[in-house]
């Protein structure tokens, strides 16, 4: 799923119009439309604003999978002597708190 598809999904799930979201984060509606149609990419500042507005992470908007994060954390945990299963448990807990996302 692309950034644009995620943005459309989040907006529609929450019942917002493009102009509502654009007004709330301080961009033009046609700019948001360009993001949603994958014609342009938001800069890092706008990504943060969108993530905060929708209550998701920038990683989610960018399509970073939790399994990739887990693998990275597991490698770090192993290098520092932390049980990778503890990292897995922490990630599963976070996923449950976020509603299974």
Order of alpha helices (4+ residues) and beta strands (2+ residues): alpha-alpha-alpha-alpha-alpha-alpha-alpha
